[in-house]
Amino acid sequence: MYDIRGLNEECGVFGIWNHPYAAHLTYLALHSLQHRGQEGAGIVCSNGKQLFGARGMGLLTEAISDEQLKSLEGYQSAIGHVRYATTGASEISNVQPFLFKHSKGDLGLAHNGNLTNAHQIRRAIESEGGIFQTTSDSEVLAHLLIKGKAKSIKANQKAALNQVKGAFSCVILNEQQLTATRDNCGVRPLMLGKVDGAYCVASETCAFTAIGAEYIRDIEPGELITFSGDNDVDYDTYTPDIHQHMCAMEYIYFARPDSEFQKHSIYQVRKALGRQLAKEMGVEADIVIGVPDSSLQAAKGFSEETGIPNEQGLLKNRYIGRTFITPDQSVRERQVRMKHSPIRDVIEGKSVVVIDDSIVRGTTSKYIVKALKSAGAREVHMGISSPPLKNPCYYGIDVSTHAELMAAQHSVETIRDMIGADTLTYLSVEGMHDVFKQYGSKGECNACFTGNYPIEIVDHLLPEVKEMKRRGV
């Protein structure tokens, strides 16, 4: 799912143990996680003796037919996945959850994030005769899980997880148990819930809302939770090396506003980001508008802080869906025009503050400023509720090179001139962190803003990494 704005969600995972309608609830939960991935979707279920699965390309309703879903009825446990390809080609073989048949037993795996040393491990496994069926980094973890020589499943899981580096939230299913785990820095989110006495896990709490589940808590970095038997649960960790580096863009953009992290509403976090931006921006205007949909809450917070009326100045076309980026810039600009339309009666003759969550390539920002001025806006002041995106992400967001990022190439003043705004203000890194702390964050990954990568970049996108090292980034 390539968004015309250039920032792409990672993936969404879900798992449920010992529920009579496991497949159906997984399907409903994946609907709520659809914003996290729209290239493919799948479900793998267990009947206690073996695993069965269904998967396909496209949105969930396209990927899994009614007949496929009906074939999974009666299985008590399940894992599900909606996919956006951050590594691996967009093809059916890479759609998760993966289902592997082996003499040691069946294995289902769904993974959100990127493993930064996957290529290194893959080469080592292939040198020993291992065969890979996909180009996804997630299959590396499956090989490590199956290769384990310890007597217990948990011991093999710990050994495998300690070999991989990077960002991951995983659900692992076999005939005896469901395991949920999160990387030791907690970059990608994972939540624990309960429905009808059955435990469930999800990338976001909006999935719990969809199935009527109780949100218990966030799964901690490095935690390893195993569900087995009649809802028996074992809480453990796979490593003592624990850090807190939740992805900042989850708060700013990726998560749905009705989700919660650390028991705090994403809706309220984004309003607070808008309030903080208002304090730093210090501009006078007639109205403030948000770029729909992810910036509407920040615009509301900005309005509350400044007293500037919050209006709906841009209308979003909700029927074009997510659009794959074409390399042709002129076509990309036409796609942007299809997506956002100014409301002239609201805009004409006004000094307008436009709030957006980020600027990636600048295509959307440039169009919006031009469209507002064409609709009669006297001034357009652009406010961004995040710091400048200057650095690639190697942990599950598909912005992999400096060349893709406008702020990596140009100063704020140059960007302002390029998009045609009268002023341009980004939220400061310090202001962003102050807001997150107010809402329960124990630490974030801000590498895309600062270049401070919390997890070693071993081999993912090697040419870019080598260039970073050469420049001392």
C-alpha positions in Angstrom: 0.0 0.0 0.0 1.9 3.0 -1.3 0.2 6.1 -0.1 0.5 9.1 -2.4 2.0 11.0 0.6 4.9 8.6 0.8 4.6 7.3 4.4 3.4 3.8 4.6 2.2 1.8 7.5 4.0 -1.3 8.5 1.7 -4.3 9.1 -1.0 -5.3 11.5 -1.0 -8.5 13.6 -3.7 -10.2 15.7 -3.9 -13.5 17.7 -6.5 -15.2 19.8 -6.3 -18.3 21.9 -9.0 -20.8 22.8 -12.1 -19.1 21.5 -14.9 -21.0 19.6 -15.1 -18.3 17.0 -11.4 -17.6 16.7 -11.3 -17.2 12.9 -14.4 -15.0 12.8 -13.0 -12.7 15.5 -9.6 -12.5 13.8 -11.3 -11.5 10.6 -13.2 -8.7 12.3 -10.1 -7.6 14.1 -8.1 -7.4 10.9 -10.8 -5.1 9.4 -9.9 -2.6 12.2 -6.2 -3.0 11.4 -6.7 -2.5 7.6 -5.1 0.9 7.7 -1.8 -0.8 8.6 -1.6 -2.8 5.4 -3.6 -3.2 2.3 -1.4 -5.3 0.0 -2.5 -8.7 1.4 -4.1 -10.4 4.4 -4.3 -13.9 5.9 -5.5 -16.0 8.8 -3.9 -19.2 10.2 -6.0 -21.4 12.6 -5.3 -24.3 14.9 -7.6 -27.2 15.9 -5.1 -28.5 18.4 -3.8 -31.1 16.1 -2.7 -29.2 13.0 -2.8 -25.7 11.4 -4.8 -24.5 8.4 -4.8 -21.1 6.7 -6.2 -18.8 4.1 -4.6 -15.7 2.5 -4.7 -13.5 -0.5 -3.7 -10.2 -2.2 -5.5 -6.9 -1.7 -7.8 -5.7 1.0 -9.2 -8.2 3.5 -12.5 -8.6 1.8 -10.6 -9.4 -1.5 -7.9 -11.5 0.1 -10.2 -13.9 2.1 -13.5 -15.0 0.6 -16.6 -16.0 2.5 -15.9 -19.6 1.5 -12.4 -19.5 2.9 -13.5 -17.9 6.1 -16.3 -20.5 6.5 -13.7 -23.3 6.0 -11.9 -22.0 9.1 -14.9 -22.2 11.4 -14.6 -24.4 14.4 -10.9 -23.8 15.1 -10.2 -22.6 18.6 -7.1 -20.4 18.0 -5.9 -18.2 15.2 -3.4 -15.5 14.1 -4.0 -12.9 11.4 -2.0 -10.4 9.5 -2.6 -7.4 7.1 0.4 -6.6 5.1 2.3 -3.6 3.7 5.6 -4.7 2.1 8.5 -3.0 3.9 10.8 -5.9 2.8 10.0 -8.5 0.2 8.1 -8.2 -3.1 4.4 -7.6 -3.3 3.3 -11.2 -4.2 1.2 -13.9 -2.7 4.2 -15.9 -1.4 5.1 -13.0 1.0 1.6 -12.6 2.4 1.4 -13.6 6.1 0.8 -15.4 8.3 3.3 -17.9 7.1 2.3 -21.5 7.6 5.1 -24.1 7.6 4.7 -27.9 7.8 7.6 -29.7 9.5 8.4 -33.0 11.2 8.6 -31.0 14.4 5.1 -29.8 13.9 3.2 -27.0 12.2 4.2 -23.4 12.6 2.3 -20.2 11.9 4.0 -16.8 12.1 2.9 -13.2 11.6 5.3 -10.4 12.0 5.2 -6.6 12.0 8.5 -4.7 11.6 11.8 -5.2 9.9 14.8 -7.4 10.9 17.9 -5.5 10.2 20.2 -8.5 10.1 17.9 -10.7 8.1 20.1 -10.9 5.0 23.1 -11.9 7.1 21.2 -14.7 8.8 19.6 -15.8 5.5 23.0 -16.2 3.8 24.2 -18.3 6.7 21.2 -20.6 6.6 21.4 -20.9 2.8 25.1 -21.8 3.1 24.0 -24.8 5.3 21.5 -25.9 2.6 18.4 -24.1 3.9 15.8 -23.2 1.3 13.6 -20.1 1.4 10.2 -19.9 -0.1 9.7 -16.1 0.1 11.7 -12.9 0.0 10.4 -11.7 3.3 12.7 -11.1 6.3 10.0 -12.8 8.5 10.9 -16.2 7.0 14.3 -15.9 8.6 12.8 -16.0 12.0 10.7 -19.1 11.1 13.9 -20.9 10.0 15.5 -20.1 13.3 12.5 -21.3 15.3 12.5 -24.6 13.5 16.3 -25.1 13.7 16.3 -24.8 17.5 17.7 -27.9 19.2 16.4 -27.3 22.7 13.9 -29.6 24.2 11.3 -26.9 25.0 9.5 -24.7 22.6 10.1 -21.7 24.7 13.8 -22.3 24.9 14.0 -22.5 21.1 11.9 -19.3 20.8 14.3 -17.4 23.1 17.3 -18.6 21.2 15.8 -17.5 17.9 14.7 -14.1 19.1 18.1 -13.4 20.6 19.7 -14.0 17.1 17.6 -11.4 15.3 18.0 -7.7 15.4 15.6 -5.0 14.5 12.0 -4.1 15.2 9.3 -6.8 15.5 6.0 -7.6 17.1 5.3 -11.3 16.4 2.6 -13.9 17.0 3.7 -17.5 16.7 1.1 -20.3 16.6 1.6 -24.1 16.8 -0.7 -27.0 17.8 0.0 -26.5 21.6 0.3 -22.8 22.1 0.2 -19.2 20.9 3.2 -16.9 21.7 3.2 -13.1 21.4 6.5 -11.2 21.7 7.9 -7.8 21.0 11.4 -6.6 20.2 13.6 -5.6 23.2 13.2 -1.9 22.3 9.5 -2.0 21.8 9.6 -0.1 18.5 6.5 -1.7 17.0 3.3 -1.9 19.2 1.6 -4.9 20.6 -1.4 -5.0 23.0 -2.8 -7.7 25.3 -6.6 -8.1 25.6 -9.3 -10.6 26.6 -12.7 -11.5 25.2 -15.2 -14.0 26.5 -12.4 -15.4 28.8 -10.0 -15.9 25.9 -6.8 -14.0 25.6 -6.0 -12.0 22.4 -3.2 -9.7 21.2 -3.2 -7.0 18.6 -1.1 -4.2 17.0 -3.7 -1.7 18.2 -6.5 -1.5 20.7 -9.0 -0.6 17.9 -9.0 -4.3 17.1 -10.2 -5.1 20.6 -13.0 -2.5 20.3 -14.1 -4.2 17.1 -14.6 -7.6 18.8 -15.7 -6.4 22.2 -12.5 -7.3 23.9 -11.1 -5.7 27.1 -7.8 -3.9 26.7 -5.6 -5.2 29.5 -2.2 -3.5 28.8 0.6 -3.0 26.4 3.0 -5.9 26.0 6.4 -4.8 27.2 9.6 -4.7 25.1 11.4 -8.1 25.2 8.3 -9.7 26.8 7.4 -13.3 25.8 3.8 -14.3 26.5 2.6 -17.9 25.9 -1.0 -19.0 25.9 -1.8 -22.7 26.2 -4.3 -25.2 27.5 -7.6 -23.7 28.8 -6.4 -20.1 28.7 -3.3 -20.8 30.7 -0.9 -17.9 30.4 2.9 -17.7 31.0 4.6 -14.3 31.3 8.3 -14.3 30.6 11.0 -12.3 28.8 13.5 -13.5 26.1 16.2 -11.1 27.1 17.3 -8.9 30.0 18.5 -6.2 27.7 15.3 -4.1 27.7 14.9 -0.5 26.4 12.0 1.7 25.6 11.9 3.1 22.1 8.4 3.1 20.8 8.1 4.5 17.2 7.2 8.2 17.4 5.3 8.0 14.1 2.9 5.5 15.7 1.7 8.3 17.9 1.8 11.0 15.2 0.4 9.2 12.1 0.1 5.4 11.9 -2.2 4.4 14.7 -5.9 5.0 14.4 -7.1 7.9 16.7 -9.5 5.6 18.5 -6.5 3.4 19.6 -4.6 3.7 22.9 -1.0 3.3 23.9 -0.1 2.9 27.5 -3.8 3.4 28.3 -3.7 6.9 26.7 -5.9 7.9 23.8 -4.1 8.6 20.5 -6.8 11.2 19.8 -5.7 13.2 22.8 -2.0 12.8 22.0 -2.5 14.3 18.6 -4.6 17.2 20.0 -1.7 17.8 22.5 0.8 17.8 19.6 -1.3 20.5 17.9 -1.4 22.5 21.1 2.4 22.3 21.4 2.8 23.3 17.7 0.6 26.3 18.4 2.9 27.5 21.2 5.9 27.2 18.9 4.3 28.6 15.8 3.0 31.9 17.1 1.1 32.9 14.0 -2.1 35.0 13.6 -4.7 33.8 11.2 -8.5 33.7 10.5 -9.0 29.9 10.5 -7.1 26.7 11.0 -7.8 23.5 9.0 -6.4 20.0 9.2 -5.4 17.8 6.3 -7.8 14.9 6.5 -7.8 12.5 8.2 -4.7 12.0 10.3 -4.2 15.7 11.0 -7.7 16.7 12.1 -7.0 16.1 15.8 -3.8 18.2 15.8 -5.7 21.0 14.1 -8.4 20.8 16.8 -5.7 21.1 19.5 -4.1 24.0 17.6 -7.4 25.8 17.5 -8.1 25.2 21.2 -4.7 26.6 22.1 -4.9 29.7 19.9 -8.6 30.4 19.8 -8.4 30.5 16.0 -11.6 28.9 14.6 -11.2 25.3 13.4 -12.9 24.8 10.0 -13.2 22.0 7.5 -11.4 23.7 4.6 -10.4 20.5 2.8 -12.7 17.8 1.6 -11.2 14.3 1.2 -12.5 12.0 -1.5 -13.1 8.8 0.3 -13.7 6.7 -2.7 -10.3 6.7 -4.5 -8.8 4.6 -1.7 -5.0 4.2 -1.2 -3.2 4.8 -4.5 0.0 3.1 -5.6 2.7 5.6 -6.4 3.7 5.9 -10.0 7.2 7.1 -10.9 5.6 9.8 -13.1 5.4 13.0 -11.1 2.6 14.5 -13.2 0.4 11.5 -12.5 1.2 11.6 -8.8 0.1 15.3 -8.7 -3.2 14.3 -10.4 -3.7 11.7 -7.7 -3.3 14.3 -5.0 -5.8 16.6 -6.7 -8.3 13.8 -6.7 -7.7 13.2 -3.0 -8.1 16.7 -1.5 -10.5 19.5 -2.6 -10.7 23.0 -1.0 -14.0 24.4 0.1 -14.0 27.9 -1.4 -16.7 29.4 0.9 -14.5 28.5 3.9 -11.2 29.6 2.4 -11.8 32.7 0.3 -10.3 35.9 1.6 -8.9 34.2 4.8 -5.5 33.9 6.3 -5.3 30.1 6.8 -3.2 27.8 9.0 -3.0 24.3 7.5 -2.0 21.6 9.9 -0.4 18.3 8.6 1.4 15.5 10.4 4.4 15.4 8.1 6.1 16.3 4.9 7.7 13.5 3.0 8.3 14.4 -0.7 6.3 17.6 -0.5 3.9 16.7 -3.4 0.8 16.9 -1.2 1.9 20.0 0.7 2.7 21.9 -2.6 -0.7 21.0 -4.1 -2.7 21.9 -0.9 -1.0 25.4 -0.7 -1.6 26.0 -4.4 -5.2 24.8 -4.2 -6.0 27.0 -1.1 -4.6 30.1 -2.8 -6.5 29.3 -6.0 -9.6 29.1 -3.8 -8.9 32.6 -2.6 -6.9 32.2 0.6 -5.1 35.4 1.4 -2.2 33.7 3.2 -1.4 30.0 3.8 0.7 29.1 6.9 1.8 25.5 7.1 2.2 23.8 10.5 3.6 20.3 10.8 2.8 18.4 14.0 6.1 16.5 13.8 9.8 17.5 13.4 11.3 17.4 9.9 11.6 13.8 8.5 15.3 13.7 7.7 16.4 10.1 8.0 15.3 6.7 6.6 13.5 4.2 8.8 14.9 0.6 8.9 12.4 -0.6 11.5 9.2 -1.1 9.4 8.3 2.2 7.7 8.9 2.2 4.0 11.1 5.3 3.7 14.4 3.8 3.1 16.7 6.5 1.6 17.6 10.1 2.2 16.7 10.9 -1.4 13.0 10.2 -0.6 12.9 12.8 2.1 12.5 16.5 1.3 13.8 17.6 4.7 17.0 15.6 4.2 17.8 17.6 1.1 16.6 21.1 1.9 16.4 23.7 4.7 13.0 24.6 6.3 13.1 27.9 4.5 13.8 26.2 1.1 11.0 23.8 1.7 8.6 26.7 2.5 9.5 28.3 -0.8 9.2 25.1 -2.7 5.7 24.4 -1.5 4.6 28.0 -1.8 3.6 28.6 1.8 3.8 32.0 3.5 5.3 30.4 6.6 6.3 26.9 7.5 6.8 25.6 11.1 7.7 22.1 12.2 7.1 20.9 15.8 10.4 20.7 17.7 11.9 17.3 18.8 11.8 18.6 22.4 8.2 19.7 22.1 7.2 16.3 20.7 8.9 14.4 23.5 7.3 16.6 26.1 3.9 15.7 24.8 4.7 12.0 24.6 5.8 12.0 28.3 2.6 13.6 29.3 0.7 10.7 27.8 2.6 7.7 29.3 5.5 7.2 26.9 8.6 5.7 28.5 10.8 6.5 25.5 10.5 6.7 21.8 12.5 6.0 18.6 13.0 9.3 16.9 15.6 8.2 14.4 13.6 9.5 11.4 13.9 13.0 12.9 17.3 12.9 14.6 19.3 10.0 13.1 19.8 8.4 16.5 19.0 4.8 15.7 18.3 2.7 18.9 19.0 -0.7 17.2 22.1 -1.5 15.2 21.6 -1.4 11.4 23.5 -4.5 10.3 22.6 -5.0 6.6 19.2 -3.7 5.7 19.4 -1.5 2.6 23.2 -1.7 2.7 24.0 1.1 0.1 22.2 3.7 2.2 23.7 2.4 5.4 27.2 2.6 4.0 26.6 6.2 2.8 25.3 7.1 6.3 28.5 5.7 7.9 30.6 7.5 5.3 28.9 10.8 6.2 29.2 10.1 9.9 25.4 10.0 10.4 
